[in-house]
Amino acid sequence: MRWSCPHCGINLALSDEKLGSGWSFSRCYKCGGFALIRRSEVNLIKVDKAPAGENVLLPEATETPVLSQGATQNLEKLMNRPTVKPAVQRSTIANDAAHAQVAQGTGASGNANVVAHNLLNPADLPRPLPELPQRARHSKFLPVAIGVTGTLAVASGMYLFSQGQALWKKARATAIADSRASHSVRPASTTNAAPANDVVRAPTLISQAVDRSPAVISDQVHQNAMAPVRSPAIAVTGPEIIVTIKVPNSKLHTGPGLKYPVMGIADPGMQYAVVEWKNEWFKIAPKKAMDSKQAQGTQNLPWIRNDLVQLVSSNARP
């Protein structure tokens, strides 16, 4: 069986053995268009797509031309009515060209006369263009002044920055030299026994830190803006203060702060004498040792927070 594709018009062929008794779906090998074919008088129906699961036949190309009714009518029209036009005579073309040149010459001469008449009449001349306003002198020098000012500002800033760095390095070197000089001098030893009527006093590490030069302190503050305020330990010179431990298992530290290591646990049943105090911390010693004058120095005495003790009495020192 042979037919033409209803989509692209190409000739197709298929053996009669593959066709059944009813309609069958076929697909063009060139354009991919679908069609319904049957061995009967009406053997072709154009469809858009075959249903899913339907058996689609793939025909083969055939060399036999099959023309549609529209193609046959168009071929007959071309054979009966030629589309070639007859040639135009040369005399007609020459006459048309001459008439066109005469018309152009007449129009050009008329336009020339009108232009000459307009040039002789001053009222018909166009107005001259307005002159551009001249720039003021201050507007000319303003960009130059802004550039010079910006250059001077940048140069002065760089100079001041270099001078500040030099002054800071010099001050830091002086502070380091002063700190080394102060560390090279050792404090006098006060481990000897003190007289009976004098209070035992000894310089502490904190008092030594306070005696350092102001340059070192300023350098430390520059390195750390939130540096703590230094306050030296103050020895108790007035009446003797006796306290007891009010919180069980209170820890004794080697210095005035939680950062110092723990020496031990305070005895709640013992009375202590306050030797020194700093901020919220007391340096205490057992009252029996103070009464017997056994305390040779205050360097190794423990510290305790003042909220962990309670006042017992405040007596005059013997």
C-alpha positions in Angstrom: 0.0 0.0 0.0 1.3 3.5 -0.9 0.2 6.9 0.2 1.5 10.4 0.8 2.2 11.8 4.3 -0.7 14.3 5.2 1.8 16.4 7.2 4.8 16.9 4.8 3.6 15.2 1.5 6.4 12.7 1.2 5.6 9.4 -0.5 5.3 6.4 1.8 4.8 2.7 1.2 4.0 -0.3 3.4 3.5 -4.0 2.6 0.0 -5.3 2.7 1.0 -8.1 5.1 1.6 -5.6 7.9 -1.8 -4.0 7.5 -4.9 -5.5 9.2 -8.5 -5.4 8.2 -9.2 -2.1 10.1 -7.5 1.2 10.7 -3.9 1.3 11.7 -1.7 4.1 13.0 1.4 5.0 11.0 4.2 7.5 11.6 6.2 9.3 8.9 10.0 8.6 9.0 10.8 12.2 7.9 8.5 14.6 9.8 7.3 12.2 12.5 3.6 13.0 11.8 0.9 10.4 12.6 -1.9 9.1 10.3 -4.6 6.5 10.2 -4.4 4.1 7.2 -6.7 1.3 5.9 -6.9 -0.7 2.7 -10.1 0.8 1.3 -11.4 3.7 -0.7 -10.8 6.2 2.2 -7.4 4.9 3.1 -5.9 7.9 5.0 -6.9 10.1 8.0 -4.6 12.8 9.4 -4.2 12.7 13.2 -2.0 14.7 15.6 -0.8 11.8 17.8 -1.3 8.1 18.3 -2.8 6.9 21.6 -0.6 5.5 24.2 0.0 1.7 23.9 -1.2 1.6 20.2 0.7 -0.4 17.7 2.3 2.2 15.3 3.5 1.1 11.9 6.7 2.5 10.3 6.3 2.8 6.5 9.1 2.9 4.0 9.8 5.5 1.3 8.6 4.9 -2.3 9.8 6.5 -5.6 6.4 6.7 -7.2 5.2 10.3 -7.1 1.7 10.8 -5.7 0.2 14.3 -6.4 -2.7 15.8 -4.5 -5.6 17.4 -6.2 -4.4 20.9 -5.3 -0.9 20.3 -6.8 -2.5 19.1 -10.1 -4.6 22.3 -10.4 -1.6 24.5 -9.7 0.4 22.7 -12.4 -2.3 23.3 -14.9 -2.5 27.0 -14.1 1.3 27.3 -14.7 1.0 25.6 -18.0 -1.9 27.6 -19.3 -1.0 31.1 -18.0 2.7 32.0 -18.4 4.0 34.6 -15.9 6.7 36.2 -18.1 5.9 39.8 -19.0 6.6 41.2 -22.5 9.6 43.6 -22.9 8.9 47.3 -22.9 9.9 49.3 -26.0 13.0 51.4 -25.8 11.3 54.5 -27.2 8.8 54.6 -24.4 11.6 54.4 -21.8 13.5 57.3 -23.5 10.4 59.5 -23.5 9.8 58.9 -19.8 13.3 59.8 -18.9 13.2 63.1 -20.9 10.0 64.2 -19.2 11.5 63.5 -15.8 14.6 65.6 -16.5 12.5 68.6 -17.7 10.4 68.4 -14.5 13.5 68.3 -12.3 15.1 71.3 -14.1 12.0 73.4 -13.7 11.7 72.7 -10.0 15.5 73.4 -9.3 15.4 76.8 -11.1 12.3 77.8 -9.1 13.9 76.8 -5.8 17.1 78.8 -6.7 15.1 81.9 -7.4 13.4 81.6 -4.0 16.7 81.2 -2.1 18.2 84.2 -3.8 15.2 86.4 -3.0 15.4 85.3 0.7 19.2 86.1 1.0 18.6 89.7 -0.3 15.9 90.3 2.3 17.5 90.7 5.8 14.2 90.1 7.5 14.1 86.5 6.2 17.6 85.6 7.4 17.8 83.3 10.4 18.8 84.7 13.8 22.4 84.1 15.0 23.1 81.7 17.8 23.4 83.1 21.3 27.0 83.4 22.6 28.1 81.2 25.5 28.5 83.0 28.8 32.1 83.3 30.0 33.2 81.5 33.2 34.0 83.7 36.2 37.6 83.8 37.5 36.8 82.4 40.9 35.1 79.4 39.2 38.4 78.7 37.2 40.6 78.8 40.3 38.3 76.9 42.6 39.2 73.3 41.4 42.9 74.2 41.7 42.5 75.5 45.2 40.6 72.4 46.2 43.3 70.1 44.8 46.1 72.0 46.6 44.2 72.0 49.9 43.6 68.2 49.7 47.3 67.6 48.9 48.4 69.7 51.9 45.9 68.0 54.2 47.2 64.5 53.2 50.8 65.5 53.6 50.3 67.1 57.0 48.4 64.0 58.2 51.3 61.7 57.2 53.8 64.0 58.9 51.9 64.1 62.1 51.4 60.4 62.1 55.2 59.8 61.7 56.0 62.3 64.5 53.5 60.6 66.8 54.9 57.2 66.2 58.4 58.5 66.9 57.3 60.1 70.2 55.5 56.9 71.3 58.6 54.8 70.6 60.8 57.2 72.5 58.4 57.2 75.5 58.1 53.4 75.5 61.9 53.0 75.4 62.2 55.4 78.4 59.5 53.5 80.3 61.2 50.2 79.7 64.6 51.5 80.9 63.0 52.9 84.0 61.3 49.7 84.8 64.5 47.7 84.4 66.3 50.1 86.7 63.6 49.8 89.4 63.7 46.0 89.2 67.5 45.9 89.5 67.2 47.4 93.1 66.0 44.8 95.7 64.0 45.9 98.7 65.6 45.7 102.1 64.8 42.5 104.1 62.6 42.8 107.1 62.7 39.2 108.4 64.3 40.2 111.7 62.2 40.2 114.8 60.5 43.5 115.5 60.4 45.2 119.0 57.6 44.3 121.3 55.9 47.7 121.1 56.1 48.0 117.2 53.7 46.6 114.7 55.2 44.0 112.4 55.2 45.5 108.9 56.7 44.2 105.7 56.5 45.4 102.1 54.2 43.3 100.0 54.4 42.5 96.3 51.4 44.9 95.7 53.1 47.8 97.5 56.2 47.2 95.3 54.1 47.3 92.2 52.6 50.6 93.3 56.1 52.1 93.8 56.9 51.5 90.1 57.4 54.6 87.9 54.4 56.3 86.3 55.8 55.7 82.9 55.5 51.9 83.3 51.9 52.3 84.5 51.0 54.5 81.6 52.5 51.9 79.2 50.4 49.2 80.8 47.2 51.3 80.5 48.0 51.9 76.8 48.2 48.2 76.2 45.0 47.4 78.1 42.4 50.2 78.3 40.5 48.3 81.0 43.4 48.0 83.4 42.3 47.6 87.1 42.9 50.4 89.5 45.9 49.5 91.7 45.5 50.1 95.5 48.2 49.1 98.0 47.6 47.0 101.0 47.0 49.1 104.1 48.3 47.9 107.5 46.1 48.2 110.5 47.6 50.8 112.8 44.6 51.6 115.1 42.9 49.3 117.6 43.3 45.6 117.2 40.4 44.1 115.3 39.4 40.5 116.3 37.1 38.5 113.9 35.8 35.0 113.7 34.7 32.8 110.8 30.9 32.9 110.2 30.8 30.7 107.1 32.0 27.1 107.5 34.6 25.7 105.2 35.9 29.2 104.3 39.0 29.1 102.2 42.2 31.0 103.0 44.2 32.4 100.0 47.8 33.5 99.7 46.8 36.9 98.3 43.8 39.3 98.2 41.9 37.7 95.4 40.4 34.4 94.1 43.2 34.1 91.6 45.7 33.3 94.4 46.1 29.7 95.4 44.3 28.3 98.5 46.3 27.8 101.6 43.8 25.9 103.6 40.4 26.0 105.4 39.7 28.5 108.2 38.9 27.2 111.7 35.4 28.5 112.7 36.2 28.1 116.4 39.3 30.3 116.4 39.6 34.0 116.7 41.8 35.9 114.2 43.4 39.3 114.3 43.3 41.5 111.2 46.8 42.5 110.2 46.2 44.3 106.9 43.3 44.8 104.5 42.9 45.6 100.8 39.7 46.2 99.0 37.4 43.5 100.3 40.0 41.2 101.7 41.6 40.8 105.2 45.0 39.5 106.0 44.5 37.6 109.3 46.6 35.8 111.9 45.6 33.6 114.8 45.0 35.8 117.9 47.1 33.5 120.1 50.1 33.9 117.9 49.7 37.7 118.0 49.4 37.7 121.7 52.5 35.5 122.2 54.4 37.6 119.6 55.2 34.6 117.6 54.4 36.3 114.3 57.8 37.2 112.9 56.4 38.6 109.6 53.3 39.0 107.6 54.4 37.7 104.3 53.0 34.2 104.7 49.8 35.1 106.4 46.5 34.1 104.7 43.9 36.3 103.2 40.1 36.0 103.5 37.1 37.9 102.2 35.5 40.3 104.6 32.0 38.9 104.1 33.1 35.5 105.5 34.0 36.9 108.9 32.3 38.7 111.6 33.6 41.3 114.1 34.1 40.1 117.7 35.8 43.1 119.3 38.1 46.0 118.6 40.6 46.4 121.5 43.6 48.7 121.9 46.9 47.1 121.0 49.2 46.1 123.9 
